[in-house]
Amino acid sequence: MTDPGPGRAALRRFATNRLAMGCLALLLLLGILAAVGPALLGHDQVQLDWEHVAAAPFAAPGHWLGTDRLGRDLLVRTLHGLRVSLAIALAATLVSLLLGVTWGAVAGYLRGRTDAVMMRIVDVLYALPQVFFVIIVTVALGRSPATLLVAIAAFGWLTTARIVRGQALVLREREFVAAAVVGGATTARIIARHIVPNLLGPVIVYATLLIPQVILVESFLSFLGIGIQQPLASLGNLIADGAAEMETAPWLLIVPGGCLVLLVFCCNFVGDGLRDALDPQDS
């Protein structure tokens, strides 16, 4: 059986954290707006309105947050960019967790030479510059959201593997693991049924901190022009476009930049709330 976890007490502690709960509600609202907002607004992200070019917020009918230099609705493009950034962040985080948890749990449980070889591979990958790797991947495979996802996930699992490996080294010495070994459980069953479930607390906390990191990396790469390409919108290339028009049309930078700041802010405070709720010293 698995070691007892924080369970309902942790959920109650998280529910009493008003800042974390507020940020979680705001994240859910942003996700819903990104999913259904563009369809409700009745504009397409590439639809041009030549009569209202670079219109200020509320200055053009039907364009609540104004338009860009091509007459495209800024709110719709920001919601599309938010959708792309969230999709890439969630997918890359999921892939990173699957790889990192599996790699770290196997290395930590088996120890010895297997652990040494697996963690040296992690060290070698850590030494590679991520930006250069992304450039090489995008040149070889083309610039697309899928390519960007692969490039980010290729590095995102490394820290997860180290965290999980350290926890697995401790868990393998616990009594319930020794009982499973005596009971004849296989190595794969012990890792899947006894090691991994008891790692979910730290993994969930790290996942909430990994999501904003991936969002920032994706936005940075798109800002540099090696991520999501026009006319597809992402928060990164919207901020790049807004920076070019900062003096004449500051709202083109403020709207997507504010959305990015709010998104990262909420993710970080949800992660802090989960960390505090799952802290065994507070149990």
N, C-alpha and C positions, 0 to 999 in steps of 0.2 A: 504494500500500500504506500501511497505517497505521504511525505512528511506534511503535517498540518500547516497550512499557510495562514495569511492574515485574514482571508475570508471576509465575512460580513463586517467585522470590526473595521477593516481597512476601508470598505465602501462607506461606512458611516462617517469615518474621519474625512474621507474625500468629500462627502456630501456637505459637511460642515464648513468646508473651505469655500467661502463665498467667491473669492477671486477666481479660483480654479473652476468652479461651477459656472460662473459667468462667462469665462473664456471658452469653456466647452460648449455652452449654448451659442455663443457667438460663432464658434467654428462650425457648428451644425447649420446655423443660419447662412453662413458664407457658402457652405457646400450646397445647400438647397438653392440659393440664388445662382450659383455657378451652373447648376444642373438645369434649372427651368427658367431662369431669368431671361436669357436671350430670346427664347421662344415667346415669352409673355410680352416683351417689349416690342416685338414686331419688326425688328431690324436684323439684317445679316451683318456679320463682322466685316464683310468685304463690300457691302453696299455703299455706293458713293452718292453724296448729296452735294452737288456742285453749287447749289444756292446758299449753302451754309458751310463754308470752308473755315476751319479753325474758329468755330463759333464758341463763345464763352458759355459756361454752364447757365442753363435756363434762358439763354438768349435766343435759341432757335426752337421752334415748335417741334415737339417730339424728341428732342435731344436734351435730356435732363442734365447731363454733365458735360454738354458741349460736344464738339466734333474735332477730329484731327485735321492735319493740313490737306487731306484728300477728301474731307467731308464725311468720313466714316464715324459712326456713333461711338463716342468714347466709352460710355457705360457698357454697351454691348461688347466692345472689344476687351474691356477690362474683365468682364465676367467670363468671356471666352478664355482670356489669358489665365484667369484664376482657375478655370476648369482644367486647362492643360497643365498648369503648374501643380495643382493638387493631384491629378491623375498620375503624372510622372513621379511625384514624391511618394504617393501611396504605393505604386507599383514597385519602385526602386527600393523602398523600405521593406516591403514584403519579401522581395527577392533577397535582399541583404540579410534579413532575419532568418530566412530558410537556410541560406548557405552558412551564415555565421553560427547559428545555433547548432546545426548538424556538425560542422567542422570542429567547433570548440568543444562540444559534448564528447565527440569521439576522441579527440586529442586528450582531453582532461581525464576521461575515464580509463583509457588504455595506458596512458603515461609511457615512460620508457622511450625507446627509440622511435616508436610511432609518433609520440607527442613531439619529440625533438624535430623530426623531419617535417611534420605538418606545420609547426610554428615557425620553422626557418623559412618555409614557403611564404607564410604571412609576412615575415620580416622583409623578404626580398620584394614582395609586392608593395609594401609600405615605402620602400626606397624609391619606387618609380614616381616621377612627377605626374600628378593626375591630369593637369591641363595639357601637357604634351601628349599623354596617352589618348585623351579625348580628341585632340586634333588629328592624331593618326587614325583613330577609329572612324571619325567623320569623313576624312579624306578617302579611306578605304571602302566604307560602307554607304557613304552619302549622308547628307544632313536630314535627319528625320527624328520624330519623337522616339521611335523604337531604338534608333542608334544611340541617342542621348541616354535613354534608359539603361541600355547595356553598359555604356561607358561609366555612368554613375554607380550602378550596382556592382561593377567590377571592383570598386574600391570600398563601397559602403559596408561590406560584410566583414572587413578586416577587424575593426574595433569590436564588433559584436562577437567575433570568434575569440578574441582575447578575454573579453568579459566573461563569456560562457565557459571558457576553458578554466579560468580561475575558480568559478563557482563549482564546476564539475569536480575539480581536484578535492574540494572540501566535501561535496556530497558523496563521493565514492567511499568515504570513510565512515559514513553514517550507518546506524544499526539496520535500518530498513533495507539498505543496499546489501549488507552482509547477509541478511535473512533471505533476500532474493537469490543470492549466489548459492547459499546452502540449499535452497529449494530447487536448484537445478535450472534456473532461468538462464536463457542465452544472453550473450553480450548485447545483441541488438534489442532484445526485450527489456533488459535492465535500463539501457539508455533511453528507449522510447517511453517506458512506463514509469520509471523511477527517477531518472536524472532530469530529463527535459521538463516534465511537469513542475518540478520544484525550482526550475529556473525562470518560470514565467513572470514572477514579480519583477526582478531586475530587467528582464527582456522587455516587458511592457513599458517600463519607465524609460529605458533607452530608446525604444521605438518612438515615443513621443518627442524625444530630443533629436532623433535622427531625421524625422520628417522636416522640421524647419531647416536643418543643415542641407538636406537635399534640395529644398525649395531655393535656398540661397545659392547653391552651386548651379542649379539649372538657370536661375535668373542671371547669375554672373556670366555663365557661358553664352546665354542668349544675348546679353548686353554686349559681349565681345563680338557677336556675329557668328559664333560657331555652334550655336544651339538651335532653338526653334527659329525657322526662317519665315519671313513675310511671304504671302499675306496672312499666314497662320499667326495668331496672336499668342504671346506669352507675357507674363509680367516683366520678364527681362528685356525683350525687344520693345515693349511699350515704354519702359523707362528710358531705354536708349533713344527712342524717337522723341520722348518728352524732353530729354536733356538737350537735344539739338534745338528745341524750340523754347527753351526755358525763359529767355528774356521777353519774347513776344507772346507766348501762350503758356504761362506757367502751369495751368491746370492739366496740361498734357503730361506733366511730370508728377504733379501732386496727387492726381487720382490713382494711377497704378502704383506709384511709390507708397502712398498711404495705405493702399490695399496690402502691399507686400509687408510693410511694417506691422500692420494690424494682424496679419496672418501669422507671422513669426512670433509676435508678442503673445498671442493666444496659445500657440503650440508650446512655447516655453513655460508659460504659467500652468498649463494643464500638466506638463511633465513635472514641474516642481510640486504640484499638488499630489500627483501620484507617488512621487518619491517620498514625500512626507507621510502619506497615508500608509505606504508599505514599509516604512522604516521600522524594523523590529524593536528598536529602543523605545518607540512610542506605543508598542502593543500592550 
